[in-house]
Amino acid sequence: MYPHERSLVKKLKDQPFVLIGINSDPDRDSLKKRMSEENITWNSWWDENTSGKIAKAWNVRGWPTVYLVDAKGVIRFKSVGFDEKRFDSTLDTLLVEMGVDPKSLDPKSDAAQPEKNQKPGAKAGD
């Protein structure tokens, strides 16, 4: 799951996208160490345990629970476990609603590649 999250943070760095983690590991020091080892660079909060205030407020009953919230604060996706395909599909839908072509964000797509004969790092028209 973490490699996918890292790729989303990188892919969507210039978009109105935020990844937030809520952790319920009982040992905060072990959690900090694991977050460092896993290269978790996004904001994460510690909820003390699986019955913490955040888990209760969001009705979390299993781990991981993943939410995708749109720009208006509406939950558009919830998954207990991580359904990567459904998550990505919903995220793409939200991007399209915001006027962003998800394919243009994929570094492997033609839309994200420099124009022919364009110097790397140069903007179109340079």
N, C-alpha and C positions, 0 to 999 in steps of 0.2 A: 504494500500500500504506500509506503513512504516514497519509493521511486516515482510513482505516479503523481503524488502530491508535489514533489520537488519539480517535476516536469511542468505541472500546471503553474506553479509560482513563476517559473522561468518564462513559460510561453505567454502568460497573461500579465507580465510585469508592467506593461504600459496601458493596461486596460483597467476599468473600474471593477477590480476583482480583489478580494481579500480572502485569504485562507486563515482560519482560526482553529486552534486545537484546544480541546478541553481534556485534561488527563486526570484519571482517577486512581493512579498508582498510589498505594499506601505509603511508600517510601520516597519522599521528595528528592533526596540526594541521589538515589539510584535513578530516578526519572531524569534528573538533570544530566547525569552521565550518559544515559541512553540517548537522550535528545542530541547531545553533542556527537556521539558515535554515529547516529543516524543522519546527521547533518540537517536537523530540523531547524530551519531559519525563520519560520513564520511565528507569529504571536501564538502563545499557548498559555493557558491558565491551568492551575492545579485545583482540583475539586476534592482533594483529600481522600475520597473513597467513592465507591459506586453508589453510595446513598447521599452524596454531597448535594449542596444547594443547587448547583447548576444542573446536575442529573435529574433532580426532582422537578425543577422548573421546566425543563425541556422534555420531561416524561421519557427519559432514557431507560430502556429495559434490557439492553444488550450492547456489547462492545465489539467492534466499533459501531457507533451510530453516526451516520453521515447525513447532514442537512445541506441543501442548496437553497439559499434565500435570495430572492431577486432584489432589484434596486428599490422596490417599494416596501420591502420587509416581509413579503409573502413567501412562505415556505413552498417551494416548487418541487422539491424532491426530498424524500427521507428513505433511508435504507439502514436496516439493522444488518450488520455485515457490510461489505462494500461491493455493490453491484457497479463495477467500473463502466460497463457498457451503457447502462441506463443513466448513470451520472453524467458521462460524457455527452450522451445524446441530449439530456436536459440542459446541460451547460451550453452546448452548441445552439439550442433553441433560444436560450436567454441572450446569447451573444448576437444572434440574428435580430432579435427584438430590439437590441440596442443599436442596430445598424452596423455590426461588425461581422465580416465574413470569417467564420472559424478557420477556413482553409488558408486564409491569408496569414494566420498566426502560426501555422505548422511550418517549421524550418525546412521540411522536406518537400513542401508543395511548391509548384512553379510560381504561385503568386508571392511567395515569400523570398524568392531568389532574385538577385540583382539582374537588371536587364542585361542582355548580351552586350559585350564590349564595355560594360560599366565597371569601373574600378571598385573593388570591395570597399564598403563603407561610404561610398559616394551616394548621394541622393539622386533619384530619377531626374534627369535633365541636366546633371552636372557634366 
